[in-house]
Amino acid sequence: MKETNLSLAQKVKLQPIRSIADKLGLSEDDYESYGKFKAKLSLDLINLEKVKNNRLILVTAISPTASGEGKTTISVGLSEALNRIGHKTIVALREPSLGPVFGIKGGATGGGNAQVLPMEDINLHFTGDFSAIEKANNLIASLVDNHILSTQGDPDAQVKIDPKTVVWKRVIDSNDRFLRNVITGLGGPLHGVPSETGFNITAASEIMAILCLSEDIPDLKRRISNIYIGDNFEGDPVFVRDLKIEGSVALLLKDAIKPNL
C-alpha cells in the first residue's frame, strides 16, 4: 500500500519542543510552550546584528511537480541537507490557511520525508494565530459599523463616516464564495445601517500583512492606526486612529505577533 504524507508523519516519534529549543540554544525564558510539541518565541530573540552576519535563502515561485514537490518540500529538504553537511540552519515557513487545507490544494507542511510536524496541528489551528487575525480584523469592522449607527443624526459627532465609502471587509478562514458579497445591517434601525460588503479570506487580509511586517507591539499598533476605513461626508479619509481603536485591535494580536517554533 502506498504511503501517504499522513501515514509517514504518524510513524515519526516527535521530540518534545524543549529538545528542539535546546538544539537552538534557547533557554526556558526564550519561549512559551503550547503543549508538548509547539511553542511561541519571544520577540526579544530578534537580533538585527546577528541577522546581518548570517545568510538568508529565499525559496519562492516554484511550480510544483506532479508529485506535489514545491516551495515547502524544497525549503524543508534544503534546510535538512545543509544541517547534514554541518551548517546550522533553520527553516521559516508561512502558516497554512484553512481555506486551501480543506480545498483542492490540501495541507501546507511539506510532503514525504520533507515535512514539518505535527502536521495535523500546524495545518489546522496551530497556536491560534489565524483566529486572532480574524478577530482583530472583524473587531475593526464591527466597531466601524457601530460608529456609523451611533453617529447618525448626531450633529456634534467629530467623526462621521459615509457608509457608502467604507472599504473594510470582514474575513473568514474558509473558501466560502457565498460570503464574498453580502448585505449587512438588515432587521431594522436597531440592527445597523444596511450596507453592501463582503468577506475576504483571512490570509489575504491587511491585518495579516501588517502582522508579518511589524517588528514589535508599538510598530504593530502604529501600522494598525494607519489603516484606511473610508471617507467622511466631506470626502476626507478616515483611518483607524480617528476612531481610537488601534490599541484594542493590537491587543488581540499580542501573542500572534510572536514567531512559532
N, C-alpha and C positions, 0 to 999 in steps of 0.2 A: 504493500500500500504506500502510495506517495506521501511523503512528509509534507505537512503544511507549516506555514510560519508559526501558527499557534501551537501545533504539536511539538515543534522544535523548541519553542520558548518554554513550554511547560516541562520539558525534560531537564532544564537547567536549574541547579540549586542556587538560588540567589544569595549573594553576600549581603550581610546587614549594611545599611548605609554608613554606619560608623566605620566599617572596614574600608569602604570607598573613600571616606573622608580622611582616614589615616594615611592612605596611599598618596593623597594630595597634600599632605602636610597640614591638615586643618585641625584645630583644636575644637573642643566641645562648645566653646563660646562663639565659634565662627558659623555655626549652623543650627537650625531648629528642625528636629526630626518630625516628619509627618508619617508616623507608623514606623515599621521596621526597614522599609526599603526606599523611602523618599525623604527629601529634606529641602529646606529653604536656606539659601546662603545669605549672609549679612552683606549689606551694601558697602560696609567698611572694607571688604576684601578687595574692592576695585581700586587698583593702584596704577595710575596712568604712567608712572615712570617704568614700572615693570612691563606694562603693555608695550611701551616704546622699544624695549630691549628684547622683545620676542617676535615671532613670526606668525602671521595670520594667513591661513589658506582658505580662500573663499570658493566654495563649490556651488555653482549656480548654472541655470539654463541647460540642463541635461535632458535630452529626450529619453524617456525610459525604454529599455529593451522589451522584447516580447515576454521576458521572464519577470518583468517588473523592477529591474535594476535601474535606479535613478539617483537623484541627489542624495537621498538619505543613506541608501546602501553604500554608495561611493564614499560618503563622508565617514560613516562608521568604519568601513573597511580600511580606508586610508589612515584613520586615527589608530586603529589596531595594528596596522602594518608598521607605522612609524614607531609605535611603542615597542614593537617586537624587535626592531633593529637598534633600540637604545635611546630613542628620542622621547622626551617626556611631553606627551600631548594629551589633549582632552578635546572631545568633540562637542560643539554647541549647536543644537538643532532647534528649529521653530516648533512650537507646541501644536499638536494636531487639533483641528476643529471638528466638532461632532458632525457638521454638515457632510463633508467628504467621507468621514469614517462610516456613516450609515448610507452613503451613496455608492456610486459605481467605483470610485477611486479606492475606498477602503481605508485602512489604517495608515499611519504615517510614522512608524517607528523602525522602518527598515524591513529587511526580509532575509530568509535563510539563516545563515550564521552571522550575518551583519545586522543585528537587531539591538535595540535599546530596551531593557527590561526594567520593571514589569510592564509588558506591552499593553495588557488589558487596562491597567490603571492609567497609563500615560495616554492611551487613545480615548479614554472616557473622561473622567472628571479631574484626574491627576491631583493637583493641590488646590484646585478651585479658582485658578486664575481667570478662566473664561467666564465663570459665574460672576466674579467680581467686576469684570469689564462690562458684562451685560447689565448688571445692576447699576453701575456708575453711569453708563450711557442712558439708561431708561429713567434714572433719577433726574437727569437734566430735562428729558422730555416731559416728565410728569410735572416738574416744577415750572417749566415754561408754560404748559397748558393751564396750570393752576394760576399762574401770574396773569395770563390773558383773561381768565374768567374773573379773577378778583379785582382787576383794574377797569373792567367795563363800566362805563358811566361815571368813573371817578375823575373829576377834573384836576384833582390835586396829585394824582399819581406821577411820580418823577420819571418812571419808565413805562411806556405803553407800547406794546408790540403789536404790529399789524399781523393778524393771524394768517393772512394770505401770503406773507413773505417768509414764514418760518420754513427753514430747510432741514432742521434737525429731525431725524427719524429715530424710531426705536429699533432695537436689534434683538435677534434671537439666534442661538447657536444651532440652527437647523435649516436644511434646504426646504423651506416651506413657501413655494411660489404663490400660494393663495394669500399670503400676507404682504406681498410686495407692494400692493396698492390697496389701501383701506380708507374708510371714513370713520373718524373717531368723534366723540363728543355728542353722540345721539342720546336721546332719552329725556330731553327737556332741559330747561335752564340750569337746574341743579347739577347736571351731569357734564357740563362743559360747553364749549363752542364747537359746533360741527366743523371739521377740517379734513381736507384730503391729505393723507400722509402715507406711511408705509413702514415696513420693516426691512432692514439690511441684515446680512449675516454678521455675527459678532466679530469674526476675524477681519472683516473689511471695514470696521468702524474707525472713526477718527480717534476714539479713546484708545483703541489697540495701538494705533500708530504713535500716539503721544506716550503711552506706557513704554513702548520699545525705545523711544528716543530720550526719555527722561533720565537724568543722571542721579537724582535724589528726590526726596519729597518736596523741597521748595521748588525745584525745577519742574516737577510734575504739576504742582499747584499753579505755577506761573503759566505753563502751557495750556492747562485746562481753562484758566481765566481768559485766555485769548481766543477761545472757541467762538466762532460766529454763529448766531442763532437765527437772525432775520433782521428786519428793519422796523423802525418806529413809523408812525403815520406821517412824519416829515421826510421819510426816505433815508434817515441816518442809520448806520449799522448798530445793532445791539449785540453785545458779547456776554458771555457767561459772567464776567466780572461785574457787569451792570446790575445783575440780579444778586450778587454777593453770595454765590452758592459754590464757588470753587473749592472751599475748604471741606464742605460736606462730601463733594464728589471725590476729592483726593483721599479722604479718609477711608472710603470703600476700597481703595486701591493700595492701602499701606502695606499689605502682605504680597499682593500680586506683583508689585514692582521688584521684589526680591527674586534673584535667579533661582531656578530649581536645580537640585542635584539628584 
